[in-house]
Amino acid sequence: MLSRTADHLFWMARYIERAENTARMLTVSLETALLPQSADAAEDSWRSMLSISELLPAYRARHDEVTPEGVMAFMVSDFDNPSSIAACLQAARENARAVRGVLTTEVWETHNKTWLDLQRMLKANMLERNPATFFEWVRFRSHLSRGVNLGTMLRDEAFYFQRMGTFLERADNTARLVDVKFHGPQGEYFGASLDQPEQEKDFYHWSAVLSSVSGLEVYRRIYRDVVKPERVAEMLILHPDLPRSLANCMNEVVTNLSQVASDPRSESVRLAGRLRADLQYGRIADILATGLHAWLTQFLDRVNALGGRISKEFLLPQQD
């Protein structure tokens, strides 16, 4: 497959996944804003939303203060923010348009209709009138995109590059979510000591974190106990059967990478395999003992290095 085609497919999948992840996090921020809390705590919650995507400096460059309205506009409809939902869905559609010849009609029409519907919803001020409904729509369109891809695409390189993009993006987002929620302004003390009994009072905080990755019901099935921070970390990092866990994401990346790599000993295969092995054989006690923030920071660096290596081996050269 031409590197240009592979690049479009890879980033098409990453952008649609990024839009969904942003919608999930904004939904959680909206829900937690309804809980009794101080004004400072409320502002910290919205600030953490920007911190997850490393967009706080960009936001502050254009806004004097962090407000729910400002953050939502910046993260949803601001085309100057490349990580906003609108910018991501536009980029996904443009990448799909560039490779229409290798996509099924259903996949192309799904991306195209998502983009057209988004423009109508933004003009109708759907975000201001009913943000929860808008975010649910974004999640549904992302689910639909993946479902149509799974149901209609031939299992060839075009399919595998899309899956790689999806799960690399998902791994990056889940790691950022766990890091910010354990060590951000709202949950800083969780990183200092995760076994203090007083932390169980933060049930709603951790339930919201689990809900953002569709993991609350799964948590109850696995642990059958109250929501505890260390178990949330364990499930989101090491549980291989949770679709949004780091372990599952890296399993998917390795599986799909092996389908397109001509050399099983290539650097990208090696980097992905080591990441998967660390998650497969890791223990949460060891991760917490060495420092969760440090471990997640290193994981993000390794995921970014893997993405860069995949680009070098298969995709278009990245501009410095």
Secondary structure, DSSP 8 states (H G I E B T S, - for coil): --HHHHHHHHHHHHHHHHHHHHHHHHHHHHHHHTSS--HHHHHHHHHHHHHHTT-HHHHHTT-SS--HHHHHHHHHT-TTSTTSHHHHHHHHHHHHHHTGGGS-HHHHHHHHHHHHHHHHHHHTTHHHH-HHHHHHHHHHHHHHHHHHHHHHS-SSHHHHHHHHHHHHHHHHHHHHHHHHHHHSSSSTHHHH-TT-GGGGGGHHHHHHHHHTTT-HHHHHHHH-S---HHHHHHHHHH-TTSTTSHHHHHHHHHHHHHHH-S-TTSHHHHHHHHHHHHHHS--HHHHHHH-HHHHHHHHHHHHHHHHHHHHHHHS-----
